[in-house]
Amino acid sequence: MSDEKNRFGDKLHELEKARENLWAAEQDRKLIEQMRARVKSGQLLCPKCHEALVERSENGVIVMACPKDEGAWLDSVTLKRVLSNK
Ligand SMILES: [Zn+2]
């Protein structure tokens, strides 16, 4: 009897875990959808103010800059080039 109870407990635990995984998968799916929508619209958004980033040239380096001047973003290749050009 107690063995059966334990098995039931295990099943409940598994169910709980499965629910958590479902929830996590749902969150991932939402994030991916948001990213896809951004890519589709061809816009990268500022992570701070969510305005569309604008392309700007700073000292010959193209950066994606926040229109409110909260910052600028570089892709990894550009960043490495800037860092090696001290
Ligand atoms: Zn911003």
PDB file of the backbone (N, CA, C, O) and the ligand in Angstrom, with CONECT records:
HET     ZN  A 101       1
ATOM      1  N   MET A   1       0.833  -1.215   0.000  1.00  0.00           N
ATOM      2  CA  MET A   1       0.000   0.000   0.000  1.00  0.00           C
ATOM      3  C   MET A   1       0.857   1.252   0.000  1.00  0.00           C
ATOM      4  O   MET A   1       0.657   2.172  -0.793  1.00  0.00           O
ATOM      5  N   SER A   2       1.852   1.259   0.944  1.00  0.00           N
ATOM      6  CA  SER A   2       2.682   2.458   1.012  1.00  0.00           C
ATOM      7  C   SER A   2       3.508   2.599  -0.263  1.00  0.00           C
ATOM      8  O   SER A   2       3.844   3.700  -0.698  1.00  0.00           O
ATOM      9  N   ASP A   3       3.821   1.436  -0.845  1.00  0.00           N
ATOM     10  CA  ASP A   3       4.562   1.447  -2.100  1.00  0.00           C
ATOM     11  C   ASP A   3       3.736   2.127  -3.184  1.00  0.00           C
ATOM     12  O   ASP A   3       4.250   2.917  -3.976  1.00  0.00           O
ATOM     13  N   GLU A   4       2.463   1.808  -3.203  1.00  0.00           N
ATOM     14  CA  GLU A   4       1.568   2.414  -4.186  1.00  0.00           C
ATOM     15  C   GLU A   4       1.471   3.927  -3.977  1.00  0.00           C
ATOM     16  O   GLU A   4       1.440   4.715  -4.922  1.00  0.00           O
ATOM     17  N   LYS A   5       1.423   4.297  -2.674  1.00  0.00           N
ATOM     18  CA  LYS A   5       1.346   5.725  -2.339  1.00  0.00           C
ATOM     19  C   LYS A   5       2.578   6.461  -2.875  1.00  0.00           C
ATOM     20  O   LYS A   5       2.489   7.547  -3.447  1.00  0.00           O
ATOM     21  N   ASN A   6       3.745   5.809  -2.660  1.00  0.00           N
ATOM     22  CA  ASN A   6       4.981   6.422  -3.135  1.00  0.00           C
ATOM     23  C   ASN A   6       4.973   6.604  -4.646  1.00  0.00           C
ATOM     24  O   ASN A   6       5.403   7.623  -5.186  1.00  0.00           O
ATOM     25  N   ARG A   7       4.461   5.564  -5.300  1.00  0.00           N
ATOM     26  CA  ARG A   7       4.411   5.644  -6.758  1.00  0.00           C
ATOM     27  C   ARG A   7       3.514   6.788  -7.203  1.00  0.00           C
ATOM     28  O   ARG A   7       3.806   7.513  -8.154  1.00  0.00           O
ATOM     29  N   PHE A   8       2.393   6.920  -6.465  1.00  0.00           N
ATOM     30  CA  PHE A   8       1.471   8.017  -6.779  1.00  0.00           C
ATOM     31  C   PHE A   8       2.165   9.362  -6.574  1.00  0.00           C
ATOM     32  O   PHE A   8       2.016  10.295  -7.362  1.00  0.00           O
ATOM     33  N   GLY A   9       2.942   9.423  -5.466  1.00  0.00           N
ATOM     34  CA  GLY A   9       3.689  10.652  -5.188  1.00  0.00           C
ATOM     35  C   GLY A   9       4.684  10.953  -6.293  1.00  0.00           C
ATOM     36  O   GLY A   9       4.830  12.098  -6.719  1.00  0.00           O
ATOM     37  N   ASP A  10       5.363   9.919  -6.749  1.00  0.00           N
ATOM     38  CA  ASP A  10       6.319  10.098  -7.855  1.00  0.00           C
ATOM     39  C   ASP A  10       5.621  10.630  -9.098  1.00  0.00           C
ATOM     40  O   ASP A  10       6.107  11.528  -9.787  1.00  0.00           O
ATOM     41  N   LYS A  11       4.453  10.034  -9.356  1.00  0.00           N
ATOM     42  CA  LYS A  11       3.708  10.463 -10.554  1.00  0.00           C
ATOM     43  C   LYS A  11       3.328  11.943 -10.444  1.00  0.00           C
ATOM     44  O   LYS A  11       3.433  12.707 -11.403  1.00  0.00           O
ATOM     45  N   LEU A  12       2.875  12.324  -9.220  1.00  0.00           N
ATOM     46  CA  LEU A  12       2.506  13.726  -9.006  1.00  0.00           C
ATOM     47  C   LEU A  12       3.701  14.631  -9.242  1.00  0.00           C
ATOM     48  O   LEU A  12       3.596  15.686  -9.868  1.00  0.00           O
ATOM     49  N   HIS A  13       4.854  14.184  -8.719  1.00  0.00           N
ATOM     50  CA  HIS A  13       6.083  14.959  -8.867  1.00  0.00           C
ATOM     51  C   HIS A  13       6.446  15.108 -10.347  1.00  0.00           C
ATOM     52  O   HIS A  13       6.834  16.179 -10.811  1.00  0.00           O
ATOM     53  N   GLU A  14       6.305  13.991 -11.067  1.00  0.00           N
ATOM     54  CA  GLU A  14       6.601  14.023 -12.507  1.00  0.00           C
ATOM     55  C   GLU A  14       5.684  14.989 -13.234  1.00  0.00           C
ATOM     56  O   GLU A  14       6.099  15.731 -14.125  1.00  0.00           O
ATOM     57  N   LEU A  15       4.412  14.955 -12.821  1.00  0.00           N
ATOM     58  CA  LEU A  15       3.415  15.826 -13.442  1.00  0.00           C
ATOM     59  C   LEU A  15       3.782  17.293 -13.202  1.00  0.00           C
ATOM     60  O   LEU A  15       3.697  18.133 -14.097  1.00  0.00           O
ATOM     61  N   GLU A  16       4.194  17.569 -11.952  1.00  0.00           N
ATOM     62  CA  GLU A  16       4.582  18.927 -11.614  1.00  0.00           C
ATOM     63  C   GLU A  16       5.753  19.395 -12.468  1.00  0.00           C
ATOM     64  O   GLU A  16       5.776  20.513 -12.982  1.00  0.00           O
ATOM     65  N   LYS A  17       6.722  18.497 -12.598  1.00  0.00           N
ATOM     66  CA  LYS A  17       7.906  18.808 -13.405  1.00  0.00           C
ATOM     67  C   LYS A  17       7.511  19.066 -14.851  1.00  0.00           C
ATOM     68  O   LYS A  17       7.993  20.003 -15.487  1.00  0.00           O
ATOM     69  N   ALA A  18       6.619  18.211 -15.358  1.00  0.00           N
ATOM     70  CA  ALA A  18       6.177  18.352 -16.742  1.00  0.00           C
ATOM     71  C   ALA A  18       5.493  19.698 -16.933  1.00  0.00           C
ATOM     72  O   ALA A  18       5.666  20.362 -17.956  1.00  0.00           O
ATOM     73  N   ARG A  19       4.704  20.092 -15.919  1.00  0.00           N
ATOM     74  CA  ARG A  19       4.023  21.391 -16.004  1.00  0.00           C
ATOM     75  C   ARG A  19       5.028  22.525 -16.043  1.00  0.00           C
ATOM     76  O   ARG A  19       4.882  23.473 -16.814  1.00  0.00           O
ATOM     77  N   GLU A  20       6.074  22.419 -15.186  1.00  0.00           N
ATOM     78  CA  GLU A  20       7.115  23.451 -15.170  1.00  0.00           C
ATOM     79  C   GLU A  20       7.804  23.543 -16.523  1.00  0.00           C
ATOM     80  O   GLU A  20       8.058  24.629 -17.042  1.00  0.00           O
ATOM     81  N   ASN A  21       8.100  22.366 -17.081  1.00  0.00           N
ATOM     82  CA  ASN A  21       8.759  22.343 -18.389  1.00  0.00           C
ATOM     83  C   ASN A  21       7.871  22.972 -19.452  1.00  0.00           C
ATOM     84  O   ASN A  21       8.345  23.700 -20.323  1.00  0.00           O
ATOM     85  N   LEU A  22       6.576  22.680 -19.368  1.00  0.00           N
ATOM     86  CA  LEU A  22       5.624  23.264 -20.320  1.00  0.00           C
ATOM     87  C   LEU A  22       5.630  24.775 -20.203  1.00  0.00           C
ATOM     88  O   LEU A  22       5.634  25.495 -21.202  1.00  0.00           O
ATOM     89  N   TRP A  23       5.630  25.245 -18.953  1.00  0.00           N
ATOM     90  CA  TRP A  23       5.615  26.678 -18.719  1.00  0.00           C
ATOM     91  C   TRP A  23       6.879  27.312 -19.298  1.00  0.00           C
ATOM     92  O   TRP A  23       6.818  28.349 -19.959  1.00  0.00           O
ATOM     93  N   ALA A  24       8.026  26.675 -19.041  1.00  0.00           N
ATOM     94  CA  ALA A  24       9.297  27.191 -19.549  1.00  0.00           C
ATOM     95  C   ALA A  24       9.295  27.205 -21.071  1.00  0.00           C
ATOM     96  O   ALA A  24       9.763  28.158 -21.694  1.00  0.00           O
ATOM     97  N   ALA A  25       8.764  26.139 -21.663  1.00  0.00           N
ATOM     98  CA  ALA A  25       8.717  26.060 -23.122  1.00  0.00           C
ATOM     99  C   ALA A  25       7.820  27.163 -23.681  1.00  0.00           C
ATOM    100  O   ALA A  25       8.115  27.752 -24.722  1.00  0.00           O
ATOM    101  N   GLU A  26       6.728  27.432 -22.977  1.00  0.00           N
ATOM    102  CA  GLU A  26       5.804  28.483 -23.405  1.00  0.00           C
ATOM    103  C   GLU A  26       6.495  29.850 -23.349  1.00  0.00           C
ATOM    104  O   GLU A  26       6.329  30.673 -24.250  1.00  0.00           O
ATOM    105  N   GLN A  27       7.273  30.087 -22.283  1.00  0.00           N
ATOM    106  CA  GLN A  27       8.004  31.351 -22.168  1.00  0.00           C
ATOM    107  C   GLN A  27       9.011  31.493 -23.308  1.00  0.00           C
ATOM    108  O   GLN A  27       9.145  32.557 -23.913  1.00  0.00           O
ATOM    109  N   ASP A  28       9.722  30.387 -23.587  1.00  0.00           N
ATOM    110  CA  ASP A  28      10.692  30.393 -24.684  1.00  0.00           C
ATOM    111  C   ASP A  28      10.008  30.723 -25.997  1.00  0.00           C
ATOM    112  O   ASP A  28      10.495  31.522 -26.797  1.00  0.00           O
ATOM    113  N   ARG A  29       8.855  30.079 -26.197  1.00  0.00           N
ATOM    114  CA  ARG A  29       8.124  30.262 -27.450  1.00  0.00           C
ATOM    115  C   ARG A  29       7.727  31.732 -27.622  1.00  0.00           C
ATOM    116  O   ARG A  29       7.821  32.294 -28.713  1.00  0.00           O
ATOM    117  N   LYS A  30       7.279  32.340 -26.514  1.00  0.00           N
ATOM    118  CA  LYS A  30       6.874  33.748 -26.575  1.00  0.00           C
ATOM    119  C   LYS A  30       8.057  34.643 -26.929  1.00  0.00           C
ATOM    120  O   LYS A  30       7.950  35.545 -27.760  1.00  0.00           O
ATOM    121  N   LEU A  31       9.210  34.366 -26.265  1.00  0.00           N
ATOM    122  CA  LEU A  31      10.402  35.171 -26.522  1.00  0.00           C
ATOM    123  C   LEU A  31      10.837  35.044 -27.977  1.00  0.00           C
ATOM    124  O   LEU A  31      11.186  36.028 -28.629  1.00  0.00           O
ATOM    125  N   ILE A  32      10.807  33.802 -28.470  1.00  0.00           N
ATOM    126  CA  ILE A  32      11.230  33.559 -29.852  1.00  0.00           C
ATOM    127  C   ILE A  32      10.294  34.286 -30.813  1.00  0.00           C
ATOM    128  O   ILE A  32      10.733  34.868 -31.805  1.00  0.00           O
ATOM    129  N   GLU A  33       8.997  34.244 -30.504  1.00  0.00           N
ATOM    130  CA  GLU A  33       8.024  34.944 -31.347  1.00  0.00           C
ATOM    131  C   GLU A  33       8.301  36.439 -31.378  1.00  0.00           C
ATOM    132  O   GLU A  33       8.240  37.075 -32.430  1.00  0.00           O
ATOM    133  N   GLN A  34       8.608  36.995 -30.202  1.00  0.00           N
ATOM    134  CA  GLN A  34       8.922  38.425 -30.125  1.00  0.00           C
ATOM    135  C   GLN A  34      10.144  38.751 -30.970  1.00  0.00           C
ATOM    136  O   GLN A  34      10.165  39.739 -31.704  1.00  0.00           O
ATOM    137  N   MET A  35      11.166  37.900 -30.854  1.00  0.00           N
ATOM    138  CA  MET A  35      12.389  38.139 -31.618  1.00  0.00           C
ATOM    139  C   MET A  35      12.122  38.040 -33.105  1.00  0.00           C
ATOM    140  O   MET A  35      12.623  38.839 -33.897  1.00  0.00           O
ATOM    141  N   ARG A  36      11.302  37.022 -33.485  1.00  0.00           N
ATOM    142  CA  ARG A  36      10.981  36.853 -34.897  1.00  0.00           C
ATOM    143  C   ARG A  36      10.268  38.078 -35.429  1.00  0.00           C
ATOM    144  O   ARG A  36      10.554  38.535 -36.536  1.00  0.00           O
ATOM    145  N   ALA A  37       9.336  38.618 -34.648  1.00  0.00           N
ATOM    146  CA  ALA A  37       8.582  39.802 -35.069  1.00  0.00           C
ATOM    147  C   ALA A  37       9.535  40.965 -35.301  1.00  0.00           C
ATOM    148  O   ALA A  37       9.374  41.744 -36.240  1.00  0.00           O
ATOM    149  N   ARG A  38      10.534  41.067 -34.426  1.00  0.00           N
ATOM    150  CA  ARG A  38      11.514  42.149 -34.579  1.00  0.00           C
ATOM    151  C   ARG A  38      12.339  41.966 -35.843  1.00  0.00           C
ATOM    152  O   ARG A  38      12.572  42.911 -36.597  1.00  0.00           O
ATOM    153  N   VAL A  39      12.772  40.739 -36.055  1.00  0.00           N
ATOM    154  CA  VAL A  39      13.594  40.460 -37.234  1.00  0.00           C
ATOM    155  C   VAL A  39      12.775  40.723 -38.495  1.00  0.00           C
ATOM    156  O   VAL A  39      13.277  41.289 -39.466  1.00  0.00           O
ATOM    157  N   LYS A  40      11.503  40.306 -38.469  1.00  0.00           N
ATOM    158  CA  LYS A  40      10.627  40.477 -39.620  1.00  0.00           C
ATOM    159  C   LYS A  40      10.480  41.949 -39.952  1.00  0.00           C
ATOM    160  O   LYS A  40      10.535  42.330 -41.122  1.00  0.00           O
ATOM    161  N   SER A  41      10.295  42.778 -38.941  1.00  0.00           N
ATOM    162  CA  SER A  41      10.118  44.208 -39.177  1.00  0.00           C
ATOM    163  C   SER A  41      11.462  44.857 -39.492  1.00  0.00           C
ATOM    164  O   SER A  41      11.521  46.043 -39.815  1.00  0.00           O
ATOM    165  N   GLY A  42      12.540  44.081 -39.399  1.00  0.00           N
ATOM    166  CA  GLY A  42      13.865  44.583 -39.733  1.00  0.00           C
ATOM    167  C   GLY A  42      14.400  45.571 -38.714  1.00  0.00           C
ATOM    168  O   GLY A  42      15.320  46.339 -38.998  1.00  0.00           O
ATOM    169  N   GLN A  43      13.822  45.545 -37.534  1.00  0.00           N
ATOM    170  CA  GLN A  43      14.245  46.517 -36.540  1.00  0.00           C
ATOM    171  C   GLN A  43      14.833  45.847 -35.320  1.00  0.00           C
ATOM    172  O   GLN A  43      14.321  44.844 -34.825  1.00  0.00           O
ATOM    173  N   LEU A  44      15.910  46.421 -34.854  1.00  0.00           N
ATOM    174  CA  LEU A  44      16.450  46.020 -33.570  1.00  0.00           C
ATOM    175  C   LEU A  44      15.986  47.076 -32.583  1.00  0.00           C
ATOM    176  O   LEU A  44      16.049  48.274 -32.856  1.00  0.00           O
ATOM    177  N   LEU A  45      15.522  46.613 -31.436  1.00  0.00           N
ATOM    178  CA  LEU A  45      14.993  47.570 -30.469  1.00  0.00           C
ATOM    179  C   LEU A  45      15.964  47.768 -29.320  1.00  0.00           C
ATOM    180  O   LEU A  45      16.664  46.846 -28.901  1.00  0.00           O
ATOM    181  N   CYS A  46      15.987  48.998 -28.825  1.00  0.00           N
ATOM    182  CA  CYS A  46      16.816  49.319 -27.671  1.00  0.00           C
ATOM    183  C   CYS A  46      16.329  48.506 -26.479  1.00  0.00           C
ATOM    184  O   CYS A  46      15.142  48.534 -26.153  1.00  0.00           O
ATOM    185  N   PRO A  47      17.250  47.772 -25.817  1.00  0.00           N
ATOM    186  CA  PRO A  47      16.812  46.969 -24.679  1.00  0.00           C
ATOM    187  C   PRO A  47      16.350  47.820 -23.497  1.00  0.00           C
ATOM    188  O   PRO A  47      15.693  47.312 -22.588  1.00  0.00           O
ATOM    189  N   LYS A  48      16.690  49.114 -23.503  1.00  0.00           N
ATOM    190  CA  LYS A  48      16.278  49.973 -22.392  1.00  0.00           C
ATOM    191  C   LYS A  48      14.931  50.627 -22.652  1.00  0.00           C
ATOM    192  O   LYS A  48      14.018  50.522 -21.832  1.00  0.00           O
ATOM    193  N   CYS A  49      14.801  51.307 -23.795  1.00  0.00           N
ATOM    194  CA  CYS A  49      13.575  52.080 -24.033  1.00  0.00           C
ATOM    195  C   CYS A  49      12.702  51.479 -25.136  1.00  0.00           C
ATOM    196  O   CYS A  49      11.607  51.973 -25.406  1.00  0.00           O
ATOM    197  N   HIS A  50      13.190  50.413 -25.770  1.00  0.00           N
ATOM    198  CA  HIS A  50      12.441  49.682 -26.795  1.00  0.00           C
ATOM    199  C   HIS A  50      12.120  50.501 -28.042  1.00  0.00           C
ATOM    200  O   HIS A  50      11.222  50.155 -28.810  1.00  0.00           O
ATOM    201  N   GLU A  51      12.862  51.588 -28.234  1.00  0.00           N
ATOM    202  CA  GLU A  51      12.761  52.322 -29.490  1.00  0.00           C
ATOM    203  C   GLU A  51      13.602  51.585 -30.534  1.00  0.00           C
ATOM    204  O   GLU A  51      14.553  50.881 -30.194  1.00  0.00           O
ATOM    205  N   ALA A  52      13.245  51.755 -31.791  1.00  0.00           N
ATOM    206  CA  ALA A  52      14.025  51.128 -32.846  1.00  0.00           C
ATOM    207  C   ALA A  52      15.405  51.771 -32.904  1.00  0.00           C
ATOM    208  O   ALA A  52      15.535  52.995 -32.901  1.00  0.00           O
ATOM    209  N   LEU A  53      16.427  50.933 -32.956  1.00  0.00           N
ATOM    210  CA  LEU A  53      17.790  51.453 -33.045  1.00  0.00           C
ATOM    211  C   LEU A  53      18.020  52.042 -34.430  1.00  0.00           C
ATOM    212  O   LEU A  53      17.460  51.570 -35.420  1.00  0.00           O
ATOM    213  N   VAL A  54      18.844  53.072 -34.487  1.00  0.00           N
ATOM    214  CA  VAL A  54      19.166  53.678 -35.770  1.00  0.00           C
ATOM    215  C   VAL A  54      20.640  53.460 -36.075  1.00  0.00           C
ATOM    216  O   VAL A  54      21.486  53.474 -35.181  1.00  0.00           O
ATOM    217  N   GLU A  55      20.931  53.256 -37.367  1.00  0.00           N
ATOM    218  CA  GLU A  55      22.303  53.036 -37.776  1.00  0.00           C
ATOM    219  C   GLU A  55      23.040  54.360 -37.740  1.00  0.00           C
ATOM    220  O   GLU A  55      22.553  55.369 -38.250  1.00  0.00           O
ATOM    221  N   ARG A  56      24.201  54.348 -37.142  1.00  0.00           N
ATOM    222  CA  ARG A  56      24.973  55.587 -37.044  1.00  0.00           C
ATOM    223  C   ARG A  56      26.437  55.261 -37.246  1.00  0.00           C
ATOM    224  O   ARG A  56      26.910  54.190 -36.868  1.00  0.00           O
ATOM    225  N   SER A  57      27.135  56.187 -37.839  1.00  0.00           N
ATOM    226  CA  SER A  57      28.551  55.979 -38.062  1.00  0.00           C
ATOM    227  C   SER A  57      29.334  56.823 -37.067  1.00  0.00           C
ATOM    228  O   SER A  57      29.237  58.050 -37.061  1.00  0.00           O
ATOM    229  N   GLU A  58      30.110  56.148 -36.229  1.00  0.00           N
ATOM    230  CA  GLU A  58      30.932  56.853 -35.243  1.00  0.00           C
ATOM    231  C   GLU A  58      32.393  56.572 -35.566  1.00  0.00           C
ATOM    232  O   GLU A  58      32.854  55.438 -35.436  1.00  0.00           O
ATOM    233  N   ASN A  59      33.122  57.603 -35.985  1.00  0.00           N
ATOM    234  CA  ASN A  59      34.534  57.445 -36.359  1.00  0.00           C
ATOM    235  C   ASN A  59      34.741  56.300 -37.348  1.00  0.00           C
ATOM    236  O   ASN A  59      35.682  55.516 -37.228  1.00  0.00           O
ATOM    237  N   GLY A  60      33.859  56.225 -38.307  1.00  0.00           N
ATOM    238  CA  GLY A  60      34.008  55.211 -39.343  1.00  0.00           C
ATOM    239  C   GLY A  60      33.521  53.836 -38.931  1.00  0.00           C
ATOM    240  O   GLY A  60      33.632  52.880 -39.698  1.00  0.00           O
ATOM    241  N   VAL A  61      32.980  53.728 -37.725  1.00  0.00           N
ATOM    242  CA  VAL A  61      32.453  52.444 -37.266  1.00  0.00           C
ATOM    243  C   VAL A  61      30.930  52.542 -37.249  1.00  0.00           C
ATOM    244  O   VAL A  61      30.348  53.451 -36.657  1.00  0.00           O
ATOM    245  N   ILE A  62      30.307  51.575 -37.918  1.00  0.00           N
ATOM    246  CA  ILE A  62      28.849  51.575 -37.945  1.00  0.00           C
ATOM    247  C   ILE A  62      28.312  50.936 -36.661  1.00  0.00           C
ATOM    248  O   ILE A  62      28.654  49.803 -36.323  1.00  0.00           O
ATOM    249  N   VAL A  63      27.490  51.667 -35.975  1.00  0.00           N
ATOM    250  CA  VAL A  63      26.882  51.124 -34.761  1.00  0.00           C
ATOM    251  C   VAL A  63      25.370  51.251 -34.864  1.00  0.00           C
ATOM    252  O   VAL A  63      24.859  52.093 -35.602  1.00  0.00           O
ATOM    253  N   MET A  64      24.667  50.423 -34.132  1.00  0.00           N
ATOM    254  CA  MET A  64      23.230  50.563 -34.002  1.00  0.00           C
ATOM    255  C   MET A  64      23.006  51.325 -32.706  1.00  0.00           C
ATOM    256  O   MET A  64      23.286  50.822 -31.618  1.00  0.00           O
ATOM    257  N   ALA A  65      22.496  52.546 -32.838  1.00  0.00           N
ATOM    258  CA  ALA A  65      22.408  53.413 -31.674  1.00  0.00           C
ATOM    259  C   ALA A  65      20.964  53.662 -31.259  1.00  0.00           C
ATOM    260  O   ALA A  65      20.053  53.673 -32.086  1.00  0.00           O
ATOM    261  N   CYS A  66      20.783  53.859 -29.984  1.00  0.00           N
ATOM    262  CA  CYS A  66      19.478  54.216 -29.448  1.00  0.00           C
ATOM    263  C   CYS A  66      19.180  55.657 -29.856  1.00  0.00           C
ATOM    264  O   CYS A  66      20.045  56.521 -29.712  1.00  0.00           O
ATOM    265  N   PRO A  67      17.969  55.939 -30.364  1.00  0.00           N
ATOM    266  CA  PRO A  67      17.650  57.306 -30.765  1.00  0.00           C
ATOM    267  C   PRO A  67      17.631  58.273 -29.583  1.00  0.00           C
ATOM    268  O   PRO A  67      17.713  59.488 -29.768  1.00  0.00           O
ATOM    269  N   LYS A  68      17.522  57.736 -28.382  1.00  0.00           N
ATOM    270  CA  LYS A  68      17.533  58.598 -27.189  1.00  0.00           C
ATOM    271  C   LYS A  68      18.929  58.661 -26.578  1.00  0.00           C
ATOM    272  O   LYS A  68      19.112  59.159 -25.467  1.00  0.00           O
ATOM    273  N   ASP A  69      19.910  58.147 -27.318  1.00  0.00           N
ATOM    274  CA  ASP A  69      21.313  58.173 -26.883  1.00  0.00           C
ATOM    275  C   ASP A  69      21.552  57.427 -25.588  1.00  0.00           C
ATOM    276  O   ASP A  69      22.352  57.859 -24.758  1.00  0.00           O
ATOM    277  N   GLU A  70      20.873  56.326 -25.408  1.00  0.00           N
ATOM    278  CA  GLU A  70      21.105  55.552 -24.193  1.00  0.00           C
ATOM    279  C   GLU A  70      22.246  54.572 -24.379  1.00  0.00           C
ATOM    280  O   GLU A  70      22.725  53.959 -23.425  1.00  0.00           O
ATOM    281  N   GLY A  71      22.670  54.436 -25.620  1.00  0.00           N
ATOM    282  CA  GLY A  71      23.767  53.516 -25.864  1.00  0.00           C
ATOM    283  C   GLY A  71      23.802  53.107 -27.310  1.00  0.00           C
ATOM    284  O   GLY A  71      22.928  53.464 -28.100  1.00  0.00           O
ATOM    285  N   ALA A  72      24.831  52.349 -27.647  1.00  0.00           N
ATOM    286  CA  ALA A  72      24.971  51.869 -29.003  1.00  0.00           C
ATOM    287  C   ALA A  72      25.411  50.423 -28.954  1.00  0.00           C
ATOM    288  O   ALA A  72      26.065  49.987 -28.006  1.00  0.00           O
ATOM    289  N   TRP A  73      25.047  49.692 -29.979  1.00  0.00           N
ATOM    290  CA  TRP A  73      25.351  48.264 -30.004  1.00  0.00           C
ATOM    291  C   TRP A  73      26.156  47.919 -31.245  1.00  0.00           C
ATOM    292  O   TRP A  73      25.882  48.403 -32.343  1.00  0.00           O
ATOM    293  N   LEU A  74      27.149  47.076 -31.045  1.00  0.00           N
ATOM    294  CA  LEU A  74      27.989  46.632 -32.150  1.00  0.00           C
ATOM    295  C   LEU A  74      27.888  45.124 -32.272  1.00  0.00           C
ATOM    296  O   LEU A  74      27.696  44.424 -31.278  1.00  0.00           O
ATOM    297  N   ASP A  75      28.018  44.627 -33.490  1.00  0.00           N
ATOM    298  CA  ASP A  75      28.089  43.173 -33.602  1.00  0.00           C
ATOM    299  C   ASP A  75      29.486  42.736 -33.182  1.00  0.00           C
ATOM    300  O   ASP A  75      30.392  43.565 -33.089  1.00  0.00           O
ATOM    301  N   SER A  76      29.668  41.461 -32.931  1.00  0.00           N
ATOM    302  CA  SER A  76      30.912  40.989 -32.329  1.00  0.00           C
ATOM    303  C   SER A  76      32.119  41.263 -33.220  1.00  0.00           C
ATOM    304  O   SER A  76      33.204  41.556 -32.718  1.00  0.00           O
ATOM    305  N   VAL A  77      31.940  41.170 -34.530  1.00  0.00           N
ATOM    306  CA  VAL A  77      33.056  41.407 -35.453  1.00  0.00           C
ATOM    307  C   VAL A  77      33.523  42.860 -35.342  1.00  0.00           C
ATOM    308  O   VAL A  77      34.718  43.137 -35.243  1.00  0.00           O
ATOM    309  N   THR A  78      32.553  43.782 -35.362  1.00  0.00           N
ATOM    310  CA  THR A  78      32.887  45.200 -35.259  1.00  0.00           C
ATOM    311  C   THR A  78      33.521  45.507 -33.909  1.00  0.00           C
ATOM    312  O   THR A  78      34.483  46.270 -33.818  1.00  0.00           O
ATOM    313  N   LEU A  79      32.975  44.906 -32.873  1.00  0.00           N
ATOM    314  CA  LEU A  79      33.499  45.147 -31.529  1.00  0.00           C
ATOM    315  C   LEU A  79      34.964  44.718 -31.436  1.00  0.00           C
ATOM    316  O   LEU A  79      35.788  45.449 -30.888  1.00  0.00           O
ATOM    317  N   LYS A  80      35.293  43.533 -31.971  1.00  0.00           N
ATOM    318  CA  LYS A  80      36.671  43.046 -31.940  1.00  0.00           C
ATOM    319  C   LYS A  80      37.585  43.990 -32.705  1.00  0.00           C
ATOM    320  O   LYS A  80      38.716  44.248 -32.295  1.00  0.00           O
ATOM    321  N   ARG A  81      37.071  44.509 -33.838  1.00  0.00           N
ATOM    322  CA  ARG A  81      37.878  45.414 -34.646  1.00  0.00           C
ATOM    323  C   ARG A  81      38.171  46.687 -33.853  1.00  0.00           C
ATOM    324  O   ARG A  81      39.298  47.182 -33.847  1.00  0.00           O
ATOM    325  N   VAL A  82      37.153  47.205 -33.192  1.00  0.00           N
ATOM    326  CA  VAL A  82      37.327  48.440 -32.421  1.00  0.00           C
ATOM    327  C   VAL A  82      38.314  48.207 -31.282  1.00  0.00           C
ATOM    328  O   VAL A  82      39.182  49.041 -31.024  1.00  0.00           O
ATOM    329  N   LEU A  83      38.178  47.078 -30.608  1.00  0.00           N
ATOM    330  CA  LEU A  83      39.030  46.801 -29.459  1.00  0.00           C
ATOM    331  C   LEU A  83      40.490  46.600 -29.852  1.00  0.00           C
ATOM    332  O   LEU A  83      41.395  46.944 -29.092  1.00  0.00           O
ATOM    333  N   SER A  84      40.719  46.036 -31.054  1.00  0.00           N
ATOM    334  CA  SER A  84      42.089  45.780 -31.479  1.00  0.00           C
ATOM    335  C   SER A  84      42.726  47.014 -32.083  1.00  0.00           C
ATOM    336  O   SER A  84      43.919  47.014 -32.389  1.00  0.00           O
ATOM    337  N   ASN A  85      41.937  48.071 -32.257  1.00  0.00           N
ATOM    338  CA  ASN A  85      42.416  49.301 -32.892  1.00  0.00           C
ATOM    339  C   ASN A  85      42.800  50.378 -31.895  1.00  0.00           C
ATOM    340  O   ASN A  85      42.785  51.558 -32.245  1.00  0.00           O
ATOM    341  N   LYS A  86      43.133  50.027 -30.698  1.00  0.00           N
ATOM    342  CA  LYS A  86      43.393  50.973 -29.618  1.00  0.00           C
ATOM    343  C   LYS A  86      44.299  52.128 -30.016  1.00  0.00           C
ATOM    344  O   LYS A  86      44.594  52.994 -29.192  1.00  0.00           O
TER     345      LYS A  86
HETATM  346 ZN    ZN A 101      17.017  53.427 -25.702  1.00  0.00          ZN2+
END
